[in-house]
Amino acid sequence: MFKNFRITCDEATTICDKSQYGASTLLEKVKLNIHFLGCKICSLYTKQNNLLTKIYKGHAKACKETKVCMTKEEKEILKKELEKIKK
């Protein structure tokens, strides 16, 4: 009966990645948690992956709030550099 709930580490990491984006099913989450009981490495992977996602989301949010524009001088310099490359 429990053979249906056993998954490999590769499957566990795939489910972990899917669950971060809300794409995993309830059954997959149950299988993942059962896998964690015997595999501390996958458990650590999931914790680290969640932490990295949390950090990235915070950084991405801060970047969206910051508006970065080139000055006219920078644009002219860039145009000149691109013209040199085209030739």
C-alpha angles and dihedrals in degrees: 000000000000092000087083089060097051116102136175124248090254090056090046093055091047091052090046091055092046093049092056089063096040093251099118124096127233090253091053091051091051091050090049093052091048089051089053090061090068103025119059092174093064089045090054091046090055093049092049092045091051091049093051091048091050092050092047093049090052092049093045091051091051091049092053090055092053115080114207120189132172119240120238090254092053091049091052092049090050092049091052092049091050091050090053090053093049092055 
